[in-house]
């Protein structure tokens, strides 16, 4: 099988002979599993927030029966006997889908299955998704309003829509089909998941993050989690429209990215750190050489001079692992002007701080922390985890001289995402790192629908610590105007 969303060679086909020979009957065990979509009882809503309708007809589908699966098994087996998969791989995605639909229609006619037009259309769509895509996941992957897909075994799938988690009607026939789809996803990036290697991080071709944990570690069947990326990349202007930041705050972030401040984006899980990092990298000059280091390649930089590096897990013999620290140390030899680390999790933070201190101004990274002060503490902890036996004051001096700005992102309890703080790192006073807020988000309450009401306010700083850097890049007037506007709105 090949995935419709796969890389080169996947999802293409040709040279078919639809009626060249009679399709052979198949045993049910030979058929791949398909989705089960039980009817939804509209009188008993599962959540207050209802997912937007899927991009399919709005009518309610009946539950799939064993008769349906038996029919699909026979049709699928006959299809595999009829088509030439090597020729199928040469066609484009749409052409391959049309070719499969034509052959399946012929098979249904030859075998004289009693099906309505709507049932036949559902069968055609299921088989096309199984052959060319990711089976039952295809309808969810096609929706741009879904942020996360969480599959908890074959019988339960949840999605995040509008910041809230709701249950989807998507089902897999059994855990074998789910594991097969997981293996198809991870194999496209050269990784594997099975009983001997049951944990795997991977990505979809569009950069969406994928995590799979399979039995025996996952007791109730494979657990698949997909953090989806929007097809249209978010910009700071869009974040302003969503209320995540004010126009003046967005201008401040643009200037921070433009004048090559060393930036750490801090936030909890699902707070939008990677999205914000993508937004900030839009303001990197197009003539700069940028090198990205990630566990799974998610960043979507638009500059022409970008080198993307990705870690590698150990093979089945436990050898060949390439860690994030290996990548960061190596990219220092590749003449980078900026180093972007997708997520800082361990001792590689020390190498990143060293790079920020040795001429790679404008480097960026993300870290899991709930406040800017906690972010600094976590950086100290990760340096200690790396086995560096340095005095605490020395570590703090390295941190304070390396990082210029911490941007704090948060996911609020109503599901909305906000940039809650833009904080400067000033320096040291005794043994303590000194910081100052340029902007913060203050919660004022909630409306009748439970949505958080708040506003971004200025901290009253008229001349930030990176003012001289802004003047060097001729951005001091724009910076002063943005700070003045923030101050006026706060009064």
VMD Tcl script that draws the C-alpha trace (Angstrom):
set ca {
  {0.00 0.00 0.00}
  {1.08 3.55 -0.42}
  {-0.15 6.71 1.27}
  {-1.87 9.46 -0.61}
  {0.04 11.90 1.59}
  {3.30 10.07 1.24}
  {6.53 11.31 -0.23}
  {7.78 10.62 -3.72}
  {6.46 7.47 -5.23}
  {3.44 7.30 -2.96}
  {-0.06 7.79 -4.22}
  {0.48 7.42 -7.94}
  {-0.48 4.76 -10.48}
  {-1.24 3.73 -14.05}
  {-1.45 1.02 -16.70}
  {-4.55 -0.72 -15.35}
  {-6.67 -3.36 -16.95}
  {-9.99 -3.03 -15.18}
  {-11.70 -5.91 -16.90}
  {-8.68 -7.92 -17.99}
  {-9.63 -10.87 -15.79}
  {-12.41 -11.81 -13.52}
  {-11.78 -10.67 -9.96}
  {-11.04 -13.45 -7.56}
  {-13.02 -13.89 -4.36}
  {-11.14 -13.19 -1.18}
  {-11.25 -14.50 2.35}
  {-12.40 -11.95 4.89}
  {-9.07 -12.17 6.69}
  {-7.30 -10.81 3.64}
  {-9.24 -7.58 3.67}
  {-7.98 -4.46 5.37}
  {-10.10 -2.98 8.11}
  {-12.13 0.13 7.52}
  {-13.72 2.73 9.71}
  {-16.89 2.15 11.71}
  {-19.06 5.20 12.13}
  {-21.87 4.54 14.62}
  {-24.89 6.80 14.40}
  {-24.80 9.83 16.63}
  {-27.75 10.40 18.97}
  {-28.40 14.11 18.55}
  {-30.56 14.18 21.70}
  {-27.53 13.40 23.86}
  {-24.66 15.73 22.96}
  {-21.26 14.62 24.14}
  {-19.84 18.07 24.77}
  {-20.92 21.68 24.98}
  {-18.67 22.43 22.04}
  {-19.74 20.52 18.94}
  {-17.23 19.83 16.18}
  {-17.94 21.54 12.86}
  {-19.45 19.25 10.23}
  {-17.10 17.07 8.29}
  {-16.49 17.66 4.64}
  {-18.92 14.92 3.69}
  {-22.68 14.84 3.20}
  {-24.52 15.94 6.32}
  {-26.83 12.93 6.52}
  {-26.35 10.45 9.34}
  {-24.55 7.25 8.41}
  {-25.78 3.92 9.67}
  {-23.44 1.67 11.62}
  {-21.36 -0.58 9.44}
  {-22.45 -4.22 9.51}
  {-20.58 -7.46 9.06}
  {-22.27 -7.77 5.67}
  {-20.73 -4.45 4.65}
  {-17.27 -5.62 5.72}
  {-17.71 -8.94 3.91}
  {-18.67 -7.10 0.72}
  {-15.74 -4.72 1.08}
  {-13.41 -7.66 1.68}
  {-14.44 -9.30 -1.58}
  {-14.26 -6.07 -3.57}
  {-10.87 -5.16 -2.13}
  {-9.40 -8.58 -2.83}
  {-10.67 -8.46 -6.40}
  {-9.21 -4.98 -6.80}
  {-5.76 -6.13 -5.67}
  {-5.92 -9.05 -8.13}
  {-6.89 -6.72 -10.97}
  {-4.67 -3.64 -10.72}
  {-0.97 -3.32 -11.36}
  {0.44 -1.64 -8.25}
  {3.72 -0.75 -9.96}
  {1.78 1.19 -12.59}
  {-0.51 2.68 -9.96}
  {2.50 4.31 -8.29}
  {3.23 6.28 -11.48}
  {-0.06 8.18 -11.45}
  {-0.87 11.32 -9.55}
  {-3.09 11.12 -6.48}
  {-6.28 12.23 -8.22}
  {-5.68 10.11 -11.32}
  {-4.97 7.05 -9.15}
  {-8.16 7.66 -7.15}
  {-10.25 7.91 -10.33}
  {-8.66 4.75 -11.74}
  {-9.45 2.81 -8.55}
  {-13.03 4.09 -8.54}
  {-13.53 2.92 -12.13}
  {-12.19 -0.55 -11.36}
  {-14.25 -0.90 -8.18}
  {-17.40 0.10 -10.07}
  {-16.65 -2.62 -12.63}
  {-16.10 -5.18 -9.86}
  {-19.41 -4.29 -8.19}
  {-21.19 -4.69 -11.52}
  {-19.51 -8.02 -12.33}
  {-20.19 -9.49 -8.89}
  {-23.73 -8.10 -8.93}
  {-23.69 -6.71 -5.39}
  {-27.01 -5.22 -4.33}
  {-26.07 -1.70 -3.22}
  {-27.70 1.71 -3.31}
  {-25.85 4.61 -4.94}
  {-25.03 6.13 -1.56}
  {-23.73 2.80 -0.19}
  {-21.61 2.36 -3.29}
  {-20.14 5.86 -2.87}
  {-19.22 5.13 0.75}
  {-17.57 1.86 -0.27}
  {-15.62 3.60 -3.04}
  {-14.39 6.29 -0.64}
  {-13.36 3.73 1.98}
  {-11.39 1.63 -0.47}
  {-9.66 4.67 -2.00}
  {-8.65 5.84 1.48}
  {-7.33 2.39 2.37}
  {-5.27 2.06 -0.81}
  {-4.01 5.62 -1.25}
  {-4.23 7.22 2.17}
  {-4.52 6.60 5.87}
  {-7.86 4.81 5.91}
  {-10.36 6.13 8.48}
  {-8.03 9.02 9.36}
  {-8.41 10.64 5.95}
  {-11.62 12.62 6.71}
  {-10.02 14.03 9.86}
  {-6.74 14.91 8.15}
  {-8.68 16.74 5.44}
  {-10.28 19.08 8.00}
  {-8.34 22.25 8.74}
  {-10.26 23.09 11.92}
  {-8.82 20.14 13.89}
  {-5.73 20.79 16.04}
  {-5.20 17.29 17.46}
  {-6.29 13.75 16.60}
  {-6.12 11.25 19.49}
  {-6.83 7.59 18.71}
  {-7.17 5.42 21.83}
  {-7.33 1.99 20.27}
  {-9.57 0.93 17.41}
  {-12.87 1.88 19.03}
  {-12.30 5.41 20.27}
  {-11.08 8.58 18.55}
  {-11.04 12.11 19.98}
  {-10.32 15.40 18.21}
  {-9.58 18.91 19.43}
  {-11.72 21.59 17.80}
  {-11.82 25.19 18.95}
  {-9.64 24.41 21.95}
  {-12.03 21.71 23.23}
  {-11.72 17.92 23.03}
  {-14.73 16.08 21.59}
  {-15.27 12.48 20.53}
  {-15.33 11.70 16.82}
  {-17.44 9.08 15.08}
  {-14.37 7.70 13.33}
  {-13.65 4.06 14.20}
  {-11.24 1.38 13.03}
  {-12.37 -2.16 12.42}
  {-9.76 -3.61 14.77}
  {-6.38 -2.88 16.31}
  {-4.59 -4.68 13.47}
  {-5.84 -2.08 10.98}
  {-4.88 0.77 13.31}
  {-1.37 -0.61 13.80}
  {-1.01 -1.09 10.03}
  {-1.86 2.57 9.45}
  {0.59 3.62 12.18}
  {3.32 1.58 10.50}
  {2.49 3.18 7.15}
  {2.85 6.66 8.66}
  {6.16 6.11 10.45}
  {7.75 4.13 7.61}
  {7.56 7.20 5.38}
  {10.21 8.90 7.53}
  {12.36 5.79 7.89}
  {11.12 4.70 11.32}
  {9.35 1.63 12.61}
  {6.84 0.68 15.28}
  {6.07 -2.88 16.40}
  {6.31 -5.04 19.52}
  {10.10 -4.84 19.62}
  {10.08 -1.04 19.13}
  {6.71 0.07 20.50}
  {7.34 3.84 20.88}
  {7.90 6.08 17.88}
  {7.91 9.79 17.04}
  {7.36 10.67 13.39}
  {5.73 13.27 11.19}
  {3.35 13.53 8.27}
  {4.62 15.07 5.01}
  {2.98 18.39 5.93}
  {4.97 18.57 9.18}
  {2.21 17.39 11.50}
  {3.68 15.73 14.59}
  {2.92 12.02 15.14}
  {3.43 9.86 18.22}
  {2.65 6.14 18.33}
  {2.80 3.79 21.29}
  {1.88 0.21 20.50}
  {1.20 -2.97 22.49}
  {2.45 -4.39 24.78}
  {3.04 -0.93 26.28}
  {-0.42 0.31 25.21}
  {-2.79 -2.14 26.86}
  {-5.99 -1.38 24.93}
  {-4.46 -1.23 21.49}
  {-2.18 1.22 19.64}
  {-2.46 4.84 20.77}
  {-1.92 7.33 17.94}
  {-1.62 11.08 18.55}
  {-1.35 13.59 15.70}
  {-0.69 17.29 16.28}
  {-2.02 18.72 13.02}
  {-0.58 21.71 11.24}
  {-2.88 24.04 9.38}
  {-2.54 24.02 5.61}
  {-2.34 27.82 5.66}
  {0.54 28.85 7.89}
  {-0.43 31.27 10.65}
  {1.11 34.74 10.73}
  {1.36 37.35 13.46}
  {-1.42 39.30 11.72}
  {-3.71 36.30 12.09}
  {-2.73 35.92 15.76}
  {-3.78 39.55 16.22}
  {-7.18 38.79 14.65}
  {-7.57 35.79 16.96}
  {-6.83 37.98 19.99}
  {-3.65 36.10 20.93}
  {-1.67 39.37 20.86}
  {-2.34 43.07 20.27}
  {-1.16 44.86 17.10}
  {1.46 46.71 19.18}
  {2.61 43.44 20.74}
  {2.88 41.90 17.28}
  {5.03 44.83 16.15}
  {7.22 44.32 19.20}
  {7.67 40.63 18.30}
  {8.48 41.55 14.69}
  {11.22 43.89 15.89}
  {12.57 41.26 18.30}
  {12.87 38.78 15.41}
  {14.28 41.36 13.03}
  {17.06 42.74 15.28}
  {18.44 39.28 16.06}
  {17.55 38.98 19.73}
  {18.15 35.53 21.16}
  {14.63 34.28 21.90}
  {13.25 31.41 23.96}
  {9.54 30.66 23.53}
  {8.16 29.18 26.72}
  {4.80 27.49 27.28}
  {2.93 24.38 28.28}
  {1.85 21.52 26.04}
  {-0.48 22.68 23.28}
  {0.05 26.38 24.01}
  {1.19 27.17 20.47}
  {4.99 27.37 20.91}
  {5.85 25.89 17.51}
  {3.25 28.05 15.77}
  {4.67 31.17 17.41}
  {8.21 30.13 16.50}
  {7.12 29.78 12.88}
  {5.61 33.28 13.02}
  {8.78 34.84 14.43}
  {11.01 33.20 11.82}
  {9.04 35.02 9.10}
  {10.96 38.17 10.04}
  {14.41 36.70 9.54}
  {16.20 38.37 6.64}
  {16.13 36.23 3.52}
  {19.90 36.42 3.03}
  {20.67 34.76 6.40}
  {21.74 31.12 6.65}
  {19.40 29.36 9.08}
  {19.91 25.83 10.44}
  {17.08 24.07 12.28}
  {17.53 21.14 14.68}
  {14.44 19.10 15.61}
  {13.39 15.71 16.91}
  {10.73 15.57 14.20}
  {10.88 18.19 11.45}
  {7.91 20.49 12.07}
  {9.14 24.02 11.41}
  {8.04 25.59 8.14}
  {10.53 28.35 7.43}
  {10.00 30.43 4.30}
  {13.56 31.69 3.84}
  {15.51 30.34 0.83}
  {18.70 29.50 2.79}
  {17.53 26.94 5.34}
  {19.18 23.64 6.34}
  {16.88 21.25 8.23}
  {18.38 18.65 10.58}
  {16.51 15.87 12.36}
  {17.54 13.49 15.14}
  {17.64 9.73 14.60}
  {16.59 7.07 17.13}
  {18.71 3.97 17.69}
  {18.18 0.98 15.42}
  {16.94 -2.42 16.60}
  {20.46 -3.27 17.83}
  {20.50 -0.09 19.92}
  {23.09 1.64 17.74}
  {23.21 4.60 15.38}
  {21.38 7.13 17.56}
  {21.92 10.81 16.72}
  {20.80 13.06 19.57}
  {19.76 16.71 19.58}
  {23.06 17.61 21.18}
  {24.93 15.93 18.34}
  {22.97 18.06 15.84}
  {23.51 21.34 17.69}
  {27.24 20.67 18.07}
  {27.54 19.73 14.40}
  {25.61 22.71 13.07}
  {28.17 25.02 14.71}
  {30.57 23.75 12.03}
  {28.14 24.56 9.21}
  {28.54 28.36 9.33}
  {25.05 29.15 10.62}
  {23.93 32.73 11.15}
  {20.94 31.60 13.18}
  {20.30 28.29 14.92}
  {16.67 27.29 15.53}
  {16.09 24.41 17.95}
  {12.54 23.11 17.66}
  {12.31 22.00 21.28}
  {14.96 22.13 24.00}
  {14.58 19.13 26.30}
  {18.00 18.24 27.67}
  {21.71 19.02 27.81}
  {21.67 20.43 24.26}
  {20.53 23.67 25.90}
  {24.14 24.27 27.00}
  {25.42 24.04 23.43}
  {22.63 26.35 22.27}
  {23.54 28.94 24.92}
  {27.18 28.70 23.89}
  {26.17 29.31 20.28}
  {24.12 32.35 21.30}
  {27.22 33.68 23.05}
  {29.62 33.12 20.15}
  {28.26 35.12 17.25}
  {25.01 33.33 16.40}
  {22.73 36.17 17.45}
  {19.06 35.71 16.68}
  {18.99 32.03 17.58}
  {15.68 30.68 18.88}
  {14.18 27.68 20.60}
  {11.16 26.49 22.58}
  {10.97 25.05 26.06}
  {8.22 23.64 28.28}
  {7.63 26.03 31.19}
  {4.67 27.87 32.70}
  {6.34 31.24 33.40}
  {9.49 33.06 32.22}
  {11.05 32.62 35.67}
  {10.31 28.89 35.59}
  {11.82 28.79 32.09}
  {15.13 30.08 33.46}
  {15.03 27.52 36.27}
  {14.40 24.69 33.81}
  {17.36 25.77 31.70}
  {19.58 25.57 34.80}
  {18.16 22.12 35.60}
  {18.77 20.82 32.07}
  {22.37 22.02 32.17}
  {22.82 20.12 35.45}
  {21.23 17.03 33.84}
  {23.95 17.12 31.21}
  {26.60 16.46 33.86}
  {28.22 19.90 33.68}
  {29.84 20.54 37.07}
  {29.67 24.33 37.00}
  {28.88 26.63 39.93}
  {25.29 27.83 39.98}
  {26.37 31.47 39.60}
  {28.43 30.63 36.51}
  {25.48 28.84 34.91}
  {23.21 31.81 35.60}
  {25.75 34.20 34.12}
  {25.85 32.11 30.95}
  {22.04 32.10 30.78}
  {21.70 35.84 31.43}
  {24.26 36.80 28.81}
  {22.86 34.41 26.19}
  {19.08 34.93 26.25}
  {17.62 38.33 25.42}
  {13.85 37.73 25.38}
  {11.45 35.10 26.70}
  {8.03 34.95 25.02}
  {5.48 33.14 27.19}
  {2.55 31.38 25.49}
  {-0.36 29.82 27.35}
  {-3.48 27.83 26.64}
  {-6.24 29.19 28.88}
  {-8.96 27.09 30.47}
  {-11.50 28.07 27.79}
  {-9.23 26.56 25.12}
  {-8.00 29.89 23.75}
  {-4.29 30.54 23.27}
  {-2.67 33.80 24.29}
  {0.81 35.31 24.45}
  {0.78 36.12 28.15}
  {4.20 37.73 28.64}
  {7.07 39.24 26.68}
  {9.95 39.35 29.14}
  {13.50 40.69 28.81}
  {16.49 39.11 30.51}
  {18.49 42.05 31.86}
  {21.49 40.49 33.57}
  {22.66 39.48 37.04}
  {22.28 41.13 40.41}
  {24.25 39.09 42.90}
  {23.29 35.47 42.29}
  {19.88 36.27 40.78}
  {18.95 36.68 37.11}
  {17.07 39.96 36.64}
  {14.14 40.14 34.21}
  {11.57 42.77 33.27}
  {8.22 42.42 31.53}
  {7.54 44.49 28.43}
  {3.96 43.27 28.12}
  {1.66 40.90 29.99}
  {-1.86 39.53 29.70}
  {-4.29 40.24 32.53}
  {-7.44 38.13 32.96}
  {-10.47 40.22 33.93}
  {-13.17 37.54 34.07}
  {-15.30 35.51 31.70}
  {-18.43 36.06 29.60}
  {-21.75 34.21 29.70}
  {-20.36 31.48 27.43}
  {-17.37 30.79 29.66}
  {-14.88 32.54 27.40}
  {-11.99 34.29 29.15}
  {-12.06 38.10 29.04}
  {-8.70 39.81 29.38}
  {-6.36 42.37 27.88}
  {-2.71 42.84 27.06}
  {-1.18 45.70 29.05}
  {2.15 47.47 28.94}
  {4.53 47.10 31.85}
  {5.54 50.75 31.42}
  {9.05 50.13 30.07}
  {9.91 53.02 27.76}
  {13.41 51.91 26.77}
  {13.97 48.13 26.74}
  {17.34 46.54 27.29}
  {17.72 45.69 23.57}
  {17.23 49.34 22.55}
  {20.82 49.70 21.27}
  {20.37 46.56 19.18}
  {17.17 48.02 17.71}
  {18.98 51.27 16.91}
  {21.75 49.30 15.17}
  {19.07 47.87 12.84}
  {17.25 51.25 12.43}
  {14.20 49.94 14.28}
  {14.30 52.25 17.31}
  {11.54 54.57 16.05}
  {9.15 51.74 15.33}
  {10.01 50.20 18.71}
  {9.36 53.48 20.52}
  {6.05 53.96 18.69}
  {4.87 50.44 19.60}
  {5.80 50.91 23.28}
  {4.12 54.33 23.40}
  {0.94 52.90 21.88}
  {0.93 50.05 24.38}
  {1.35 52.55 27.25}
  {-1.49 54.76 26.01}
  {-3.89 51.83 25.73}
  {-2.98 50.67 29.24}
  {-4.07 53.99 30.76}
}
mol new
graphics top color blue
foreach p $ca { graphics top sphere $p radius 0.5 }
foreach p [lrange $ca 0 end-1] q [lrange $ca 1 end] { graphics top cylinder $p $q radius 0.2 }
display resetview
